[in-house]
Amino acid sequence: MEKNLSRLPLPLAWFHRLDIIIFFWTMRRRHLRVMARCSRGLSRTADGFAYPVVALGLMAVDSDVGTPFAMAMALAFALERPLYWILKNGLKRNRPAAAIPGFNSFIIPSDKFSFPSGHTSGAFLVATLLSLNFPALTAVVFGWALLVGASRVTLGVHFPTDTVAGALMGAGLAWCSHGWLSGQLPL
């Protein structure tokens, strides 16, 4: 089913097989091509270009809320991007198209490796910070972040656990950054 699965330790091989089963279940859904078209647009919302605009916009509207939000976002991304790069290039998990013979994704990813999902990590980082600062937005922003993660699997560029790891990493770093800057968590 996948190249080099025998090189993984037994627990990781078991989790990877389960990941592939869930991945293929997702890929077998009816209307997948329509879902992939929608997923492309949704995935682009987490490319990261809008994040500084959100922070600057909040600072312009209400600096008392926008400035701490922007500072927490800057700190969280300053931690998240290097950690993401280290994990992605250290673990070197192949993307589905490279890991599964004969499989082609709907888009060409910007880098070679799959774990963790950077789009999902960024989306959950921003969603967590927005939720902490604007609790009324919690359902909307986490709904968006969940859909970003699902879009990455639907597009065939990530396995489900890549997006789960990205979500945990992004949300965790956002929560810590917010806590450190607000004095709720010790450094």
C-alpha positions, -999 to +999 in steps of 0.1 A: +000+000+000+028+024+008+065+026+001+089+020+031+062+013+057+084-015+070+109+010+082+085+025+108+084+012+144+053-010+150+031+016+168+039+042+141+032+017+113-002+009+129-011+046+132+001+052+096-020+023+083-051+037+101-042+072+087-041+057+051-075+040+057-091+073+068-074+091+039-087+067+013-122+068+029-121+106+023-109+102-012-138+078-021-165+103-013-190+111-040-186+146-055-149+147-045-140+168-075-166+195-065-153+193-029-118+197-042-127+229-061-143+243-029-113+231-009-088+250-031-105+283-023-109+275+014-072+263+016-061+296+001-077+315+030-050+300+052-020+308+030-011+333+056-013+365+036-044+378+054-032+372+089-012+404+092-041+423+076-064+409+104-040+420+131-034+454+116-071+459+111-079+450+147-052+474+158-067+502+137-103+495+150-094+491+187-058+493+197-066+482+233-077+448+219-058+448+186-023+455+199-023+425+224-038+404+197-011+414+172+016+408+197+003+374+206+000+365+169+036+377+162+050+357+191+029+326+183+040+326+146+076+333+157+075+300+176+052+281+152+071+287+119+105+274+131+089+244+150+069+236+118+100+237+097+120+216+121+093+190+124+085+189+087+121+186+076+132+164+105+105+138+103+103+139+065+069+122+062+061+120+025+029+135+012+002+112+000+012+115-037+048+105-028+038+079-002+010+061-021+019+046-055-005+058-082-021+085-062-022+121-074-032+151-053-055+178-067-029+205-062+009+207-062+020+214-026+046+241-019+070+218-002+080+181-001+069+168+033+036+164+050+038+164+088+025+187+103+001+207+081+013+243+081-020+256+067-039+239+096-014+250+122-017+286+110-055+285+109-058+270+144-033+295+157-053+325+144-087+309+154-075+303+189-062+339+193-094+353+178-115+331+201-095+341+232-099+378+224-134+377+209-153+347+225-184+354+204-165+344+173-154+310+187-178+288+166-171+307+134-133+308+136-129+272+148-154+261+121-132+278+095-101+263+109-116+228+109-126+232+073-091+244+064-077+212+079-103+191+061-096+209+028-059+198+030-069+162+032-096+166+005-070+181-018-048+150-012-018+169+002-020+157+038-030+127+058-055+132+085-029+131+113-009+158+096-039+181+101-045+170+137-009+177+146-011+211+129-042+219+148-027+210+181+005+228+174-012+260+162-038+261+190-013+252+217+013+279+207-015+305+204-028+297+238+007+298+253+016+331+236-017+347+247-011+334+283+025+346+284+017+381+271-013+385+294+006+373+324-018+343+329+011+318+322+046+321+336+074+321+311 
